[in-house]
Amino acid sequence: MDLQAAELDRTVDFLASLDKPDWEAQTDCPAWDVRRMYLHVLGACEAGARVRESVRQLVKGLLQRRRQGGALEEALSDIQVREREALGPAEVVEQLRAVAPKAVRGRRRVPALVRNTVKIPIDAPVREKWSLSYLNGTIYLRDIWMHRVDAAHATGQPLELTADHDGRIVADIVEEWGRRHGRPFRLDLDGPAGGSFEQQPDAPDAEHITMDAVEFCRTLAGRAPSAGLLATVVPF
């Protein structure tokens, strides 16, 4: 949750630096330019800040999925964007700056028993059940981090990266990636968020991958073509 608070601070600072054309830049998420992408982030933070808002969004999402089909995550994101469509860039920054610390506090306040015992069925990008702890602490962090990557990629603006923040996020992604595919590998990731990782590296079929750390994560998130072990789905 400390990483999530720091990531939201970085996000707000990044958004405050953007010009009008940057907000209109198309992202790797087909339905979203930068502004709409952050309408989704704002909506998710508002849900994190208030239980009533979280329940309201969930109920609407379930009803929309029942009527239209598709994944629940897609329905929730669509609702978050449509309900905030009237907001301009300055309003998005202002409201996100105000609600971000409340979202982190709200997610921290969930009792440990609830975080670790409540299981939530997920239907995309994987079909499995997630603990509330995994959703609140891991997925929401990865989501806002990857969207900052998306925005920097779309606008051509520099992406702030440090080993103690982004490097920890990337290392956690690598750990889950290795656990999900279970195959031997040697992985060398370049850049400030990178590092060297291995799993049974002396096995004769160990795959050796060298690439940029951010591009590695973009690939696992479906933003870039993948093959071999890089085709392993890791949720963001």
C-alpha positions, -999 to +999 in steps of 0.1 A: +000+000+000+030+023+005+040+016-031+004+023-042+004+057-024+037+066-040+025+055-074-006+076-072+016+106-062+038+100-093+007+096-114-008+130-104+026+147-109+028+132-144-007+142-154-002+177-141+027+180-166+007+171-197-005+195-223-039+194-241-027+173-270-012+147-246-046+141-230-060+134-265-033+108-274-045+073-282-033+047-257-026+010-261-061+005-246-082+007-278-112+025-264-093+051-244-072+082-250-052+094-220-081+113-206-105+084-207-079+061-193-077+083-162-114+086-159-112+048-153-084+053-127-103+081-110-135+059-108-115+030-093-099+052-067-133+066-058-145+030-053-115+023-031-122+054-010-158+046-001-174+012+004-208+025-008-193+037-041-175+004-045-208-016-040-227+008-063-202+003-091-201-035-086-239-038-088-240-017-119-212-037-134-229-070-127-261-058-142-243-045-173-225-078-178-257-097-175-273-076-202-243-072-226-220-101-218-183-098-216-160-096-186-169-079-153-137-058-154-147-044-188-182-035-175-168-017-144-142+002-165-169+013-190-191+025-162-163+044-145-155+062-178-191+070-189-201+084-155-171+109-156-171+117-193-178+154-187-146+159-167-118+178-184-081+173-178-077+198-150-107+184-132-093+148-135-060+160-120-078+179-092-102+151-083-075+124-085-052+144-063-080+147-037-092+111-037-059+092-041-049+092-004-085+084+006-084+053-018-052+041-001-066+046+034-098+029+024-080-002+011-057-003+042-088-003+065-102-035+051-097-060+080-071-087+075-097-115+080-118-100+052-088-094+029-075-129+032-108-149+032-131-131+008-126-146-027-137-127-058-144-146-091-125-131-120-133-138-156-106-118-174-077-119-183-077-152-163-106-172-149-098-177-112-107-165-077-087-137-061-084-127-025-093-092-017-058-088-004-044-096-039-069-073-056-064-044-033-027-046-027-013-061-060-037-056-089-047-020-082-010-011-078-001-028-111-031-012-128-022+024-120+015+017-127+008+002-161-015+031-170+013+055-162+034+035-186+006+036-211+003+074-208+041+079-212+041+056-242+012+073-258+025+109-253+062+104-257+067+120-223+096+107-200+087+080-176+100+084-141+116+051-130+136+042-099+149+009-085+133+013-051+098+019-065+094+006-100+120-020-095+100-036-067+069-036-088+087-053-117+103-078-094+069-088-080+056-092-116+085-114-125+079-136-094+043-142-104+052-147-140+077-174-130+052-191-107+025-191-133+044-208-161+067-229-138+094-233-164+131-227-161+145-193-172+172-167-170+158-132-173+179-100-176+159-068-176+175-035-185+168-001-172+163+015-138+135-009-129+153-039-141+174-067-127+185-103-132+162-132-122+164-169-127+144-201-120+163-234-125+187-216-149+209-247-155+181-268-169+188-277-205+155-261-217+159-228-197+148-199-218+172-169-217+154-136-222+171-101-223+149-070-227+139-037-212+121-040-179+092-018-189+088-036-223+088-069-205+058-058-184+041-042-214+044-076-232+029-096-203+001-070-201-008-076-238+006-043-250+032-059-273+034-092-292+045-122-272+058-157-277+073-185-256+073-178-219+064-142-226+029-153-236+022-163-200-007-142-188+000-121-157-029-099-145-025-061-143 
